[in-house]
Amino acid sequence: MMGNARKTPEVRADSQADIAFLLLIFFLVATTMNSDKGLSRVLPPLPPEDVKVEDQKVKTRNVLLVFVNAAGQIMAGDESMDIRGLKEKAKEFILNPLDDENLPEKKDTEIELEDGTKWTYPVSEGVVSLQTTRDTNYEVYIMVQNELARAFNEVRDDVAMSKFGSVFSELTEDQRTAVTKAVPLKISEAEPRQGVKK
């Protein structure tokens, strides 16, 4: 009876491991990854460590609150508006062309140009504050961000054209730096509000 017992053959797993490894490599090489959507923003530099940063109080007139609710409705300042009107509202806020006391203050700032001369420009103290709810559609959020960025870019183009005779993208690096100091991109994002509970 002992002679009838069969031995089970060993299963060699090394060739299976080789095949699994080759399949893994194949899928890593052959698969394309979707790129993430996002916003390209350069954050302002941190202040030097020796400078004490205190909480800065911002005057109400210097803040344009843009709120986007879960339904995609936009409120800029005190008025409800369509996405198409947001850029012009933001441009008016940034420029304050008539020195309206309800729009941001301006501070005359000396900006050094590449040839060593100084350029005095009334820099807006205004900040656009964007706030959403946690339920705000991401596509609407991106559209609002784009409109706000377009407003700043168009103001920069206007300033660049009046000072240097070219649009912002065609300026030299030093000229772009000067225009960026004259029209800084000041968009802050407030903590999202909680959505309405159902």
C-alpha positions in Angstrom: 0.0 0.0 0.0 2.8 2.4 0.7 4.1 1.8 -2.8 0.9 3.2 -4.4 1.1 6.6 -2.8 1.9 9.2 -5.4 4.1 12.2 -4.9 2.6 15.5 -6.0 5.0 17.4 -8.2 6.3 20.8 -7.0 4.8 23.8 -8.6 7.6 26.1 -9.8 6.5 29.7 -9.1 9.6 31.4 -10.5 8.3 31.4 -14.1 5.0 32.7 -12.9 6.7 35.5 -11.0 8.6 36.4 -14.2 5.4 36.6 -16.2 3.7 38.7 -13.5 6.6 41.1 -13.5 6.6 41.4 -17.3 2.8 42.1 -17.3 3.3 44.8 -14.6 6.1 46.5 -16.6 3.9 46.3 -19.8 0.9 48.0 -18.1 3.1 50.6 -16.5 4.6 51.5 -19.9 1.5 51.1 -22.0 -1.0 52.9 -19.7 -1.5 56.7 -20.0 -2.3 58.7 -16.9 -4.8 61.4 -17.0 -3.3 64.7 -15.9 -5.0 66.4 -13.0 -6.9 69.6 -13.5 -5.8 72.5 -11.5 -4.9 76.2 -11.4 -1.4 77.4 -12.1 -0.8 80.0 -9.5 2.4 81.3 -8.0 2.1 81.9 -4.3 3.6 85.1 -2.9 7.0 84.6 -1.2 7.1 84.1 2.5 8.2 87.2 4.4 11.8 87.0 5.8 12.0 85.3 9.2 13.2 88.4 10.9 10.1 90.4 9.9 7.2 90.1 12.3 4.0 89.5 10.4 1.0 90.9 12.2 -2.6 90.3 11.3 -3.4 93.0 8.8 -6.8 94.6 8.9 -8.2 95.1 5.4 -10.7 97.9 5.0 -14.1 96.8 3.7 -13.8 99.0 0.7 -10.6 97.2 -0.3 -12.3 93.8 -0.6 -14.5 92.5 -3.4 -16.2 89.4 -2.0 -17.1 87.0 -4.8 -19.4 84.2 -3.5 -20.4 81.1 -5.6 -23.1 79.0 -4.1 -23.9 75.3 -4.8 -26.3 76.2 -7.6 -23.5 78.0 -9.4 -25.0 81.5 -8.8 -22.5 84.3 -8.4 -22.6 87.2 -6.0 -20.0 89.9 -6.5 -20.0 92.6 -3.9 -23.7 93.3 -3.2 -25.0 92.2 -6.6 -26.0 88.9 -8.1 -24.5 88.5 -11.6 -23.9 86.2 -14.5 -20.4 84.8 -15.2 -20.1 87.1 -18.2 -20.3 90.3 -16.1 -17.8 89.2 -13.5 -14.7 90.2 -15.4 -15.9 93.7 -16.0 -16.9 94.0 -12.3 -13.4 92.9 -11.2 -11.7 95.2 -13.6 -13.7 98.2 -12.3 -12.8 97.1 -8.8 -9.1 96.8 -9.6 -8.8 100.1 -11.5 -11.2 102.3 -9.6 -10.9 104.8 -12.4 -13.1 107.5 -10.9 -11.6 107.2 -7.4 -15.0 106.1 -6.0 -14.9 106.0 -2.2 -16.7 102.6 -2.3 -13.9 101.0 -4.4 -10.4 100.3 -3.3 -7.9 102.9 -2.2 -4.8 103.4 -4.3 -1.3 103.9 -3.0 1.3 105.7 -5.2 4.2 103.3 -5.4 7.7 103.8 -6.9 8.6 101.0 -9.2 12.2 100.7 -10.4 12.5 100.1 -14.2 15.3 98.2 -15.9 17.1 101.4 -17.0 17.3 102.5 -13.3 14.6 105.1 -13.5 11.6 105.2 -11.2 8.0 104.9 -12.3 5.3 106.0 -9.9 2.0 104.1 -10.3 -1.2 104.2 -8.2 -1.3 100.6 -7.1 -4.7 99.3 -6.0 -5.0 98.1 -2.4 -7.9 95.9 -3.5 -8.2 92.2 -2.8 -10.7 89.9 -4.6 -11.9 87.3 -2.0 -13.4 84.2 -3.6 -15.6 82.0 -1.4 -17.6 78.9 -2.4 -19.5 76.2 -0.6 -18.3 72.7 -0.3 -21.0 71.7 -2.8 -20.0 74.3 -5.5 -19.5 72.6 -8.9 -15.7 72.5 -9.7 -16.3 73.6 -13.3 -18.1 76.7 -12.1 -15.3 77.4 -9.7 -12.7 77.1 -12.5 -14.8 79.4 -14.7 -15.0 82.0 -11.9 -11.2 81.7 -11.3 -10.6 82.2 -15.0 -12.7 85.3 -15.2 -11.0 86.9 -12.2 -7.6 86.0 -13.7 -8.7 87.4 -17.1 -9.6 90.7 -15.4 -6.2 91.1 -13.8 -4.5 90.0 -17.1 -6.5 92.6 -19.1 -5.6 95.4 -16.6 -1.9 94.3 -16.9 -2.2 94.4 -20.7 -3.7 97.9 -20.5 -1.0 99.2 -18.1 1.8 97.5 -20.2 0.4 99.1 -23.4 0.2 102.6 -21.9 3.7 102.4 -20.3 5.7 100.2 -22.7 3.7 100.1 -25.9 3.3 96.3 -25.9 0.9 93.8 -24.3 2.1 92.1 -21.1 3.2 88.8 -22.8 5.5 90.6 -25.2 7.4 92.6 -22.6 10.9 91.8 -21.3 11.3 90.0 -18.0 12.1 93.3 -16.2 9.2 95.1 -17.8 6.8 92.2 -16.8 8.1 92.4 -13.2 7.4 96.2 -13.2 3.8 95.7 -14.5 3.3 92.9 -12.0 4.3 95.2 -9.2 1.9 97.8 -10.5 -1.0 95.3 -10.9 -0.4 92.5 -8.4 -2.7 89.5 -8.7 -4.5 89.7 -5.4 -7.1 86.8 -5.3 -7.6 85.3 -1.9 -9.7 82.2 -1.2 -11.8 82.0 1.9 -12.6 78.7 3.6 -15.6 77.1 1.8 -18.9 77.4 3.6 -20.8 74.3 4.6 -23.5 73.3 2.1 -27.1 73.2 3.0 -28.0 69.9 4.7 -30.8 67.9 3.1 
